[in-house]
Amino acid sequence: MDDFRWASFLLAAVLIELTPGPNMGYLALVSARRGWGAGLLTVLGVTLGLGAHMLAAAAGLSQLAVAQPALYQGLRWGGVLYLLWLAWESWRSRDSSAELPDLSTGDWRDVRRGFVTNVLNPKALIFYVAVLPSFAPQQTETPLGDFLLLGTLHLNVAVVIHLGLVALGARAYGWVAKADRAPQVQAAFALGLVAVAGWVAWSTRGG
């Protein structure tokens, strides 16, 4: 693949990852509420979700989902409902304790939630079905290898940007972790997730 195609794909990957979406909102909210540890584990889950999308697209499964409106809408609304469920979970627990638990180191649930949030992310699905293939050279001896190579480059771009989001969100952790702010933080986190869910529903409505 020529240098211009590489550079063009890299620019496209950066711009797409900087476009507001569920990953951006969720990572910022989690790291602000829970700190570096939870943010990093969520990045791991999000990256695994992106990897799952890449492998599904390489196997032709994602193309089937896009070709079937019912499957695409199921994925789209599944992502919206999952974010709303996380919002409800946070809202329900806002008065259950006097302070936020010390979960700054994170746990496996952060990986799971990041993974599920991204597997149900239609933005990632469309990227691997429509955007990435347009940069992969078709007349080569290893088209699958080229596809996976571009996908791996995108994963690296995503990780760098997501770590930047975690760093920005974690700067607020010391303020939001104060015990007397716990109910307000829980409520704000819930409302933030509702806003992210609304953005996902609106931005993917034309899929």
C-alpha positions as CSV (number, residue, x, y, z in Angstrom):
1,M,0.0,0.0,0.0
2,D,1.4,3.4,-1.0
3,D,2.4,6.1,1.5
4,F,-0.5,8.4,0.5
5,R,-3.1,5.6,1.2
6,W,-1.4,5.0,4.6
7,A,-1.5,8.7,5.5
8,S,-5.0,9.1,4.3
9,F,-6.2,6.1,6.4
10,L,-4.4,7.4,9.5
11,L,-6.0,10.8,9.1
12,A,-9.4,9.2,8.7
13,A,-8.9,7.0,11.7
14,V,-7.9,10.0,13.9
15,L,-10.8,12.1,12.7
16,I,-13.3,9.3,13.3
17,E,-12.1,8.6,16.8
18,L,-12.3,12.3,17.6
19,T,-15.9,12.5,16.5
20,P,-18.2,12.4,19.5
21,G,-19.6,9.0,20.2
22,P,-20.3,6.5,22.9
23,N,-16.7,5.7,23.6
24,M,-15.7,9.3,24.0
25,G,-18.5,10.1,26.4
26,Y,-18.4,6.9,28.4
27,L,-14.6,7.0,28.9
28,A,-14.7,10.6,30.1
29,L,-17.5,9.9,32.5
30,V,-16.0,6.7,34.0
31,S,-12.5,8.2,34.5
32,A,-13.9,11.4,36.1
33,R,-16.1,9.4,38.4
34,R,-13.7,6.5,39.2
35,G,-10.2,7.6,38.3
36,W,-7.3,6.3,36.3
37,G,-7.6,2.6,37.2
38,A,-11.2,2.2,36.1
39,G,-10.6,4.3,33.0
40,L,-7.7,2.2,31.9
41,L,-9.6,-1.1,32.3
42,T,-12.5,0.5,30.4
43,V,-10.1,1.3,27.6
44,L,-9.1,-2.3,27.5
45,G,-12.7,-3.4,27.2
46,V,-13.4,-0.8,24.5
47,T,-10.3,-2.0,22.6
48,L,-11.4,-5.7,22.8
49,G,-14.8,-4.6,21.5
50,L,-13.1,-2.8,18.5
51,G,-11.1,-6.0,17.9
52,A,-14.3,-8.0,17.9
53,H,-15.7,-5.7,15.2
54,M,-12.6,-6.0,13.2
55,L,-12.6,-9.8,13.2
56,A,-16.3,-9.9,12.5
57,A,-15.9,-7.6,9.5
58,A,-12.9,-9.7,8.2
59,A,-15.1,-12.8,8.4
60,G,-18.0,-11.0,6.6
61,L,-20.4,-11.1,9.5
62,S,-20.6,-7.4,10.0
63,Q,-21.6,-6.9,6.3
64,L,-24.6,-9.2,6.9
65,A,-25.6,-7.1,9.9
66,V,-25.5,-3.9,7.8
67,A,-27.3,-5.5,4.9
68,Q,-30.2,-6.5,7.2
69,P,-32.0,-3.4,8.6
70,A,-33.5,-5.4,11.5
71,L,-30.1,-6.6,12.6
72,Y,-28.6,-3.2,12.4
73,Q,-31.4,-1.6,14.3
74,G,-31.2,-4.3,16.9
75,L,-27.5,-3.5,17.4
76,R,-28.2,0.2,17.4
77,W,-31.0,0.1,20.0
78,G,-29.2,-2.5,22.0
79,G,-26.4,-0.1,22.5
80,V,-28.8,2.7,23.4
81,L,-30.6,0.5,25.9
82,Y,-27.4,-0.7,27.5
83,L,-26.2,2.8,28.1
84,L,-29.7,3.7,29.6
85,W,-29.4,0.6,31.9
86,L,-26.0,1.8,33.1
87,A,-27.6,5.2,33.7
88,W,-30.4,3.7,35.7
89,E,-28.0,1.6,37.7
90,S,-26.1,4.7,38.7
91,W,-29.2,6.8,39.4
92,R,-30.7,4.0,41.6
93,S,-27.5,3.8,43.7
94,R,-27.1,7.6,44.3
95,D,-28.8,7.4,47.7
96,S,-27.6,3.9,48.7
97,S,-24.4,5.1,50.4
98,A,-23.0,8.1,52.0
99,E,-19.9,8.2,49.8
100,L,-18.6,6.8,46.5
101,P,-16.9,3.4,47.0
102,D,-13.1,3.3,46.6
103,L,-13.0,1.7,43.1
104,S,-10.2,3.8,41.7
105,T,-8.3,0.7,40.8
106,G,-11.2,-0.7,38.8
107,D,-12.2,-4.3,38.3
108,W,-13.2,-6.8,35.7
109,R,-16.7,-5.2,35.4
110,D,-15.1,-2.1,33.8
111,V,-13.6,-4.3,31.1
112,R,-16.9,-6.0,30.5
113,R,-18.9,-2.8,30.4
114,G,-16.4,-1.2,28.0
115,F,-16.5,-4.3,25.8
116,V,-20.3,-4.5,25.6
117,T,-20.6,-0.7,25.1
118,N,-18.4,-1.0,22.0
119,V,-19.7,-4.2,20.6
120,L,-23.1,-2.5,20.6
121,N,-21.6,0.6,19.0
122,P,-22.9,1.1,15.4
123,K,-20.2,3.7,14.7
124,A,-17.6,0.9,15.1
125,L,-19.6,-1.4,12.9
126,I,-19.9,1.1,10.1
127,F,-16.2,2.0,10.3
128,Y,-15.1,-1.6,9.7
129,V,-17.7,-2.3,7.0
130,A,-17.7,0.9,5.0
131,V,-14.6,3.1,5.8
132,L,-11.7,0.7,6.3
133,P,-12.3,-1.4,3.2
134,S,-12.2,1.7,1.0
135,F,-8.5,2.1,2.0
136,A,-7.5,-1.6,1.6
137,P,-6.0,-2.4,-1.8
138,Q,-8.2,-4.9,-3.5
139,Q,-5.7,-6.3,-6.1
140,T,-3.2,-7.9,-3.7
141,E,-2.2,-11.4,-2.8
142,T,-3.1,-10.9,0.9
143,P,-6.3,-8.8,1.0
144,L,-7.2,-10.2,4.4
145,G,-3.8,-9.4,5.8
146,D,-4.1,-5.8,4.5
147,F,-7.5,-5.5,6.1
148,L,-6.2,-6.8,9.5
149,L,-3.1,-4.6,9.2
150,L,-5.3,-1.5,8.7
151,G,-7.6,-2.6,11.5
152,T,-4.6,-3.0,13.9
153,L,-3.4,0.5,13.0
154,H,-6.9,1.8,13.8
155,L,-6.8,0.0,17.1
156,N,-3.5,1.7,18.0
157,V,-4.9,5.1,17.1
158,A,-8.0,4.5,19.2
159,V,-6.0,3.4,22.2
160,V,-3.9,6.6,22.1
161,I,-7.0,8.8,21.8
162,H,-8.9,6.9,24.5
163,L,-6.0,7.2,26.9
164,G,-6.0,10.9,26.3
165,L,-9.7,11.0,27.2
166,V,-9.1,9.0,30.4
167,A,-6.3,11.4,31.3
168,L,-8.6,14.4,30.8
169,G,-11.4,12.8,32.7
170,A,-9.2,11.6,35.6
171,R,-8.1,15.2,36.3
172,A,-11.6,15.7,37.8
173,Y,-11.5,12.6,39.9
174,G,-10.1,14.2,43.0
175,W,-13.0,16.7,43.0
176,V,-15.9,14.3,42.3
177,A,-14.7,11.6,44.7
178,K,-15.4,13.8,47.8
179,A,-17.9,12.0,50.1
180,D,-20.3,14.9,50.4
181,R,-20.7,15.0,46.6
182,A,-21.5,11.4,46.1
183,P,-25.2,11.6,45.4
184,Q,-24.7,14.5,43.0
185,V,-21.9,12.7,41.2
186,Q,-24.0,9.5,40.9
187,A,-26.9,11.6,39.5
188,A,-24.6,13.6,37.1
189,F,-23.0,10.3,35.9
190,A,-26.5,8.9,35.2
191,L,-27.6,12.0,33.3
192,G,-24.4,12.0,31.3
193,L,-25.0,8.4,30.2
194,V,-28.5,9.3,29.2
195,A,-27.0,12.1,27.1
196,V,-24.6,9.7,25.5
197,A,-27.4,7.3,24.8
198,G,-29.5,10.1,23.2
199,W,-26.5,11.1,21.0
200,V,-26.1,7.5,19.8
201,A,-29.8,7.2,18.9
202,W,-29.7,10.5,17.1
203,S,-26.4,10.1,15.2
204,T,-27.1,6.6,14.0
205,R,-30.8,7.1,13.0
206,G,-30.0,7.0,9.3
207,G,-28.3,3.6,9.4
